[in-house]
Each structure stands twice: as structure tokens, then as C-alpha cells.
Amino acid sequence: MRERFSPPAVGGSSLLTVFAVLCLTVFALLGLATVQADGRLSDASAEAVAAYYAADCRAETILARLRAGELPAGVTADGDTYGYTVPITDTQELRVEVLVSGTAWEVLRWQTVSTADRETDETLDLWDGGPVSDPGI
């Protein structure tokens, strides 16, 4: 007597299991990509905050020297108003203006400013009301 070989039956439950495993694998990869992107974002954010506070500390040091009666290099004076900039990154700087008179002082400006070059496109491609011709037709 000869035995007949029959392939295993691939029924609905087997197909459903394969589909579920495939979906879970895709979701796991998407979750991993999201975690990596969030990690890069948090690292960049931490670097930006550290750079800002380092610049803020340098600006406070310059302000302390101004209040002590010194005129540090890079500080411009216009009467009792003093202005200076402290670089934060290569595309940002902290601009400071203070009014110092005797022992009293007032911060007029303490602002982060972008120094990156901006290129704007002032042209607009508007429809003139005529028929539209498609070169691909």
C-alpha cells in the first residue's frame, strides 16, 4: 500500500496569521523609525538650548562689566545706551541693548535674531484666464 503525500492545507487561519505577523512587523519598524527621529530631535533641541544659555551667560557677563563701569570690546555706546551682540550659533545671535545710568540699569532689548541669509522667490505663476495647454498631450 502506497501512502499519498498531501501538502499541508493553507487555510484561512494560516493566511490570517501570516497577515498579522506582517502587520506587526511593519508597525514595529514604523515605531523604531519614530523613536530614532525623536531621539535626533531631542539631541538637536538639547544642543540648541545649551548654545542659547551659553550665549546668555556671556551676555550677562558683559552686562556685569558694563555695570561695573567697563566698556568691553564689541560694545557700542550711544550716551547711556549700550548695545552688543553675542553669537549663539552660526545662524543666530543674541542682540542686547541696555540703559545704564549710575547704578541703575534697564534692559531695552534681549532678543534672539536669525542671521541666516534668506532667499525669497517673488515671482508668481498666475493663470491669465486663457486656455490651459498641457505640453504632455
Buried (B, 14 or more C-beta within 10 A) or exposed (E): EEEEEEEEEEEEEEEEEEEEEEEEEEEEEEEEEEEEEEEEEEEEEEEEEEBBEEBBEBBEEBBEEBBEEEEEEEBEEEEEBBBBBBBBBEEBBBBBBBEBEEEEBEEEEBEEEEEEEEEEEEEEEEEEEEEEEEEEE
